[in-house]
Amino acid sequence: MTLPLFLTDAEIAEICDPLKSPAAQKRFLRAFGMVVNEKPNGKPLVVRSHAEWVLSGRIGPSAGPAAFDPRTQPNVEGLLEHLSKRKLRRPKKED
């Protein structure tokens, strides 16, 4: 028996239990790092192979949001250095 391409509504409900609202389920699945699309009826749509990669801890090539990549974090030190070297341009006061 071949599994369907997408997770079934029952599988999504089991993963997201006790959440029932499609919007809450989508937020929950996205928090896991899954790419979640939306069916015409508003319910979450997740590709099975992607869900398997994410839920097994193996982040695949289409891993969704780059939240797992430390390179996506802001370089606070670099920003502060840049701002400290920048010349301030203040409007001239009229006397």
N, C-alpha and C positions, 0 to 999 in steps of 0.2 A: 504494500500500500504506500502510495506516495503522499507525503504531507503537502498541504497547500502552501503556496508561495508566501502568504501573509499569516500572521497569528490570528486565530479565530477570536470572536468576541468572548467566548468562554475562557480561552487561555489568558486573554488580557484581563478579564474579570478576576481570574485566579491570582495573577501576578499583582493586581492592584487592590485586592481585597483588604479592607472593607469599602474602598471607594466605589461609588456607583455612578457618579456624574462623569460624563465623557470629558469635560474640561478638566476635572480633577485627575482623571486617569492619564490624560495627556501630560499634565504637569509632572505627575509622579514618574512616568516613563522617561520624560526628558531629563528629570533629575538623575536618572540612572545613566544618562549619556546616550540614550537612544534617539535616533532620528524618527520622529513621529509625524506622519502625515494625517490628513483628516478625510474620512469617508464622506460621501454626500449627506449621510444622515447625522454627521457630527461626531461619530465615534472614532477612536484612534485607529490608525492603520500603520502597522509595523511589519517590515520585511522579516521573515522568520530567520534567515541566515544572519542578519544583522543582530537581531535579538539574542541569538545563540552566542555570537561573538561577545557581545557586551555582558550578558549574564554569566558567561563562563569565565569572565575576567580577561579574556584575550581581546584586546581592543583592535578591531579590524581596520582596514584601510579607509573605510567610510564611517569612521567612528563618531560622526556627528560633531557636536560642539567641541571646540578645542580646549575645553576646561581641564583636560588631563595633561596638557602640554605646558610646562612651566615657562616656556618662551613667550606665552601669550600674556604673561603678567607685566604690568607697567614697570618701567625702569625709573623708579622714584629718584634714585641718586643722580641719574643722568639728567632728569628733568630739573631737579633743584640746581645742579651745576649750570645748566643752560640758562636758567632764569637769573642766577646770580651774576653771570657774565653779560647779560643783556643790558643795553642802555635803556634807561627809562625815558619814555617820551611823554612828558606831561605838557598839557596845554599851557601856554603863557598866560599869566594873569594880566588882566587889563587894569591899569591904574586909573 
